[in-house]
C-alpha cells in the first residue's frame, strides 16, 4: 500500500491498483499486455514494489524481465530490455551500490541490478535455479546472498563499482542441504548473519563468507519472522515454534499447534504487529497475543 492505494498482483498476472475504499483505479496483465513469461507453472506470486511514483514488477520474458509502471496511471515508465530472463517468484529489493540506487532481483537463471532511475541493466551474474526460485535476495555491506531449494542451495556474491563499471563475483556456494536451501519461507538478515528454514532444519550463515554457524533440525519447513530478538517459525504442516536469535547455537524456546488446522500446506508468512501474531490458514485468520 502507498499513497492511499493498494497494489495487488494475482497468480494469473493481473496487476491491479485500488483505493483503500475498494475502487479499482487501473489494471494490467503482465502476460497479455507485456509478454511476460514465468520459469515454471505456478504463475506469478511476486510482491509489487512501490517506489518513487512507480510500481516495479517482474513480468519476465524477451521484452525485458523488469518493468516500472506509473503508480497513478499504470502506464509504462521504463522496462529493462537488456535483461530477458523468465520471471521467478522472488520480489525486488532496493539498495544503493556505488552511489547508484538500484533494484535487485533473482530469477531462475541469474541475479541482477537495475538502475532505479531508468531501468538500465547495471550488472548481472549467472545463478541457475531449478523448478522454483522464491526467496528474496539479501544485500549487506557489499555481499549479495541468494538461496533456493530443489538441491540448489545458496550463493554469495560481491558486487563492486570500480572505474565506472559494476562487477559481480561469486565468493561462495553451498549446494543442496549444506548451508541453506530455502524453498519459499524467506530468509532474514540480522546483523552479519542470515537465518532461514532449510528443508526440515533451520540454518544460520555468516553473510560475508558463507560460514555455516549452525544447521539443526527444527519444527519443520516454513516461513520465519523476527520479533523481540526471537525467531518465530511457522511451519507449513502445523507447528509454530519460537527460537532464540543467536549465531552461536540453535535453541528452541517453545512451540504450539495452531487450532483448527486445515490439511493444506500453510505458506502464508507469519506477521507480528503491536504484540499480536497473525497466522493465515487458507480462508481462516488466527490472532495470538505474544506481547508477554
N, C-alpha and C positions, 0 to 999 in steps of 0.2 A: 504494500500500500504506500502511496506517495501523493502528496498534493490533493488529498480528498478523493483519490481514485484507487481502485483495486485492479491489479493486472493478473490475469489467470491464464495459464497455458494448459490445455487439456491433452489427453492421450492421443487424440487424432489430429493434433497440431493446430487447433483453434486457439488463437491468442486474442483475448477479449479484455477490453477496458470498460469498467463500470464505475459509476459513482458509489459512494458509501451508502446511498439511499437505494441502490439496486438498479439504476437506469443504465442501459448499455450506451456507451459513447462511440466505440468503434470496434471492429472485429476483422481479423485477417486469418488466413490459413497458411501455415508455413510450408506445407507440401504443395497445395494448389496454387498459391499466389507467388511463391518464391522458389519452387522446385526443390524443396527440402528433401533430404534423404537421411534415413537412420542406419546405424550399423547392424541392427538386428530387429526382431519383430515386436518388441514391447512398445514401440512407438515413442512419442515424446513425453518426457517427465521432468524437464528442467524447471528450476525456479527462475523466472524472469528477473533481470537486474535492471533497476530503475536508477539512472544516474545522469546528471547534467541535462535534464529535459528530454532524455531518450529512454526507451525501453530496449535493452540489448538481450538478444536471444540467439540460439544456435540452431538454425534450420538444417545446416549441413548441406552438402551437395556441390556440384560442379559450378554453380553460380556464386559460390562463396559460403564458407562454413558459418560465419557470424554476421549478423545484421543488426543495425540500430534503427529503430523506428521512433518518430516523433511521439512523445508521450501523450500529447493532446489530440493529435490527428491520426496517428497510425501510419503516416506517410514515411517512406524510406529516407533516412538521414544519410546513411552510408552502408556499404557492405564490403566485407573483407574478401575480395575476389581472388587474392593470391593464395588463400588457404582453402582448399577444396575437399577436406575430409568429410566423410559421413559423420553425422552427429552421434555422440554417445549420450549418456544420461547425466553427466556432470553439469554443474552450474558454474557460471562465470564468477570470477572474483576481481577486485580492483587492487592494484598495487602500483607503487612508484618505484621504478628501476632506472638508474642512470638519470634521474631528474625528469623522467618522462612517465606520465600517468598512462597505465595500460591495463587491458583486460586479459586475464589469463584463463585459458580453457584447456581441457583434456578431452581427447576423442579416443576412439579405438585404434588410431594409427599414430598419433603424435600429441605433443603438448606445445602450446604456442602463446606468444604475447602479441597483443594487437594495440596499436596506438589509439587511445581513447578519443582523440580529437578528430580523427579522420578515417579510422578503420584500416589503416595500413598495417600489413604484417611486419612486425619488427624482428621476430625470431621464431624459430620452431626447432624441435628436436624429435626424432623418431622415438616412439614408445608404443610397442604393439600390445594391444589388449585382446581378450577373447570374449566372445558372447555378449557381455555387457560390461561397460566401464561406467561406474556410477559415482564414486566418491569425488568430492570437490578437491582440487589441488590445495596444498598448503605452501605458503611462501613466507620465509622469515630470514632476515639477515643474509640475503643473497642465495639461500638454499631453497630449492623447489622440491616438494615431496608429493609423489603421486602413488596411488595404490589401487589395485583391483583384484578380483577373485578369478576363479576358473584356472588355478595353478599359475597365475601370472606373478603375483607378489607386489613388491614395491620398489620404487626407484627414487634416487636423489640426484638432482642436477644443480650445478652452479650456473647462475645467469649473470653475465657481466657486460658492462658497457665500456668499451675502450676504443679510442681512435674513431669516434662517431659511429661505431658499429656494435651490435649486440651479438653475443655468442652464448650458447647453452651447451654444457658438457656434463655427461653422466659421471657421477662420482661414486655411486654405489648402487647395488642391485641385490635384492633378496627374492629368490624365486619360491613359488609355492607357499607353504605354511611357515617357512622360516622368515621371521621378521614380522610382516603384516601383509595379509591378502584380504583387504576389506571388501566385502561384497556390496552392500547397499546402505549400511548403517552410518557411514560417515566417520571421519577421524577429527580429533580436536587437538590443537597445539596449545599447550600451557607452558610458558617459559621456553626452554630449549628442547622440549620433549613433545612427542606426538603419541597420543593414546587412541586406541580403536579396537573394535572387535576383529578377531582373526579366526573365522570359522566358529568353532565352539570354544575358542580361547579368547583372551584379551591380551593385548601386547602394548608395550611401551618402548619407543625407539628414541634415540638421541638424533635430533633432526640434522645436525651439521655433518655427521659422518655415518649415520645409519646403524650405530651400535645398538644391538638389542639389549635393553635393560632388563626386561623380563617378558616372558610369554607363558602364561599359565591358563589352565583350564578354568572356564568361567561358567556362569549360569546358562550360557548358550549364545548363539549368534544373534546379533541385533544392533540396535542404534543406541548411541550414548549422548548424554548432555552433562556438562559440568556445572555444578552449583555448590556454593559454600564449601569449596575445597574438597568436594566429593564428586565421584562419577556415578551417575545413575544409568544403568544398563537396562534397556527394555528389550528383552529377547523376543524373537519372532514367534516362538512357540509357547510362551507362557510366563515364566518367572520374571520379576523385576528385581534387580539387585543393586545394592549400594556398596561402592568400592572406594577405598581411600585413594586420594590423588597423590601419588608419590612415584618417582622414578626408581626408588630403592627396592621396592618389592610389591607384589600383588597381595592385597588383603581385602577380602570381602567382609563388610561390616554386618550386613543383613540382607534378607530377601523376602519377598512376599509374592503370592499368586494373585493375579487380577481376578476379581469375581466376574461371573457371567461371561467367561472367556469363550469366544467362538472357536470353531475348528480351523478357521482360516489363519494363515500366517499374518502376523501383525508387523507391517513395515512402516507404519507412521511413526515418526520420531517423537520421543517424549519432549514435553515443553514444561519449563518451570517459570512461573511468574508470580511475584508477590506471595511467596511461600506456598504456592499451590502447584502440584504436579498434575499435568493434563496428559491423559492417555486415550488415544482413539483406537477403537477396535471395530473395524468395518463401520456400521451405522451407529455405533454407541460411543459416547464420550464419558470418560470417568475422570473425576477430580479428587485428588487426595491432598490433605493438609500435611505439608512437610516442613512447616515453619519451626518446629522444635527439634 
